[in-house]
Amino acid sequence: MLPSRFDYHRASSVEEALSLLDDYGEDAKVLAGGQSLIPLMKLRFVSPGHLIDIDPIPGLDGIEEREGSLALGALVRHNQLASSEIITNGYPTLAAAAPQIADPIVRNLGTIGGSLAHADPAGDLGSVMLSMGANVVLRSSSGERVVPIGEFLVDTFTTSITPNELLTEIRIPTPPPRSGGSYLKLERKVGDFATVAVAVTLSLQDGTVGSAGIALTGVGLKNIEAAEAAASLHGTAPTDEAFAEAGRLAAAASNPVTDVRGTDTYKRHMVEVYTRRGLATASAMAAG
Ligand SMILES: Cc1cc2nc3c(=O)[nH]c(=O)nc-3n(C[C@H](O)[C@H](O)[C@H](O)COP(=O)(O)OP(=O)(O)OC[C@H]3O[C@@H](n4cnc5c(N)ncnc54)[C@H](O)[C@@H]3O)c2cc1C
């Protein structure tokens, strides 16, 4: 099916995009990589009157460490994440997840900003960001606000962004020394969305778990932060028993449904298994 009629606007700067959002916000959609938006428009699930293309905006595709954080521009492509040395060397959860997103064509076009703004509960990057305690930067013509990812991801395909705001940057706290991470994804075939996936980020301090973040993909109405599971690890020795208990708590935090990818019972079980395995991997990495 063809999308319904719309006016196309090519923004050449953030300021121009924000001005267009002020003019057309409620009836407009931002276009980034188009990998989620264009299919939805073709199916006529969304029919914006105006498309604001931010792809030509220079300077929104940077990957740099700044003031204790990794700053990722909203237009950073999934493939850039997968091939970045900074990410490979210092952000293992993101490094593990990026090559598992979709297929090479989608990874060449899809952006991190688009993926998070789309807020698909089966999207991989939402869980990675939750496990790493990321913030998103939202800009409008009246200023900027920095929002924790847990407050940004509100519900299925719903975020706390307002119609006149643009997501411009994602900030991930740089993990301390002796950190590790993992992203385990169960998919029916390579390139598929997750049946279940678990993001784990962990650091060790004086032989115990200093901090931990665990988040779940595809098992609820949005990416789920398994906060109780992560909290159960703080200050404990990184043992199989502690990881098994965290796995049980993560499974209890999940809320999967039975569908073509598997039964709810199977998915919950896989959350438990992947949390346990992910923690063991991250812990071994952190221990060097
Ligand atoms: C075949 C296929 C397989 C896929 N498999 C996976 C997978 O395994 N895992 C996974 O995580 N994803 C998967 N995806 C989704 C893919 O990662 C998309 O690229 C991503 O979800 C959207 O990014 P985009 O840049 O294409 O955004 P677009 O499609 O351009 O936009 C998506 C939404 O975000 C909004 N938006 C975009 N950028 C901004 C911004 N900067 N500020 C405010 N709003 C913005 C748009 O208005 C729109 O509502 C798949 C997609 C396809 C087509």
The ligand as a Gaussian input file, in Angstrom:
#p B3LYP/6-31G(d) Opt

LIG

0 1
 C       13.250000      -5.918000       8.808000
 C       13.513000      -5.173000      10.070000
 C       14.055000      -5.843000      11.139000
 C       14.322000      -5.166000      12.329000
 N       14.861000      -5.856000      13.366000
 C       15.161000      -5.202000      14.512000
 C       15.778000      -5.884000      15.600000
 O       16.091000      -7.073000      15.544000
 N       16.016000      -5.167000      16.728000
 C       15.725000      -3.816000      16.844000
 O       15.978000      -3.224000      17.876000
 N       15.153000      -3.158000      15.818000
 C       14.873000      -3.812000      14.657000
 N       14.302000      -3.124000      13.632000
 C       13.986000      -1.687000      13.811000
 C       15.184000      -0.850000      13.401000
 O       16.166000      -0.939000      14.401000
 C       14.819000       0.628000      13.153000
 O       15.857000       1.187000      12.499000
 C       14.586000       1.500000      14.363000
 O       13.585000       0.973000      15.155000
 C       14.099000       2.890000      13.935000
 O       15.171000       3.690000      13.584000
 P       15.043000       4.661000      12.337000
 O       16.235000       5.555000      12.403000
 O       14.847000       3.884000      11.099000
 O       13.759000       5.529000      12.708000
 P       12.512000       5.984000      11.827000
 O       11.845000       4.797000      11.231000
 O       12.907000       7.071000      10.920000
 O       11.603000       6.607000      12.991000
 C       11.005000       5.780000      13.965000
 C       10.188000       6.657000      14.936000
 O       11.034000       7.475000      15.724000
 C       10.771000       8.869000      15.493000
 N       12.087000       9.521000      15.478000
 C       13.175000       9.127000      14.778000
 N       14.247000       9.865000      15.100000
 C       13.819000      10.764000      16.025000
 C       14.469000      11.794000      16.756000
 N       15.785000      12.034000      16.624000
 N       13.742000      12.536000      17.621000
 C       12.419000      12.285000      17.787000
 N       11.735000      11.309000      17.144000
 C       12.444000      10.545000      16.270000
 C       10.036000       8.919000      14.160000
 O        9.190000      10.062000      14.077000
 C        9.236000       7.628000      14.222000
 O        8.095000       7.802000      15.024000
 C       14.027000      -3.781000      12.442000
 C       13.471000      -3.088000      11.349000
 C       13.218000      -3.777000      10.177000
 C       12.650000      -3.019000       9.001000

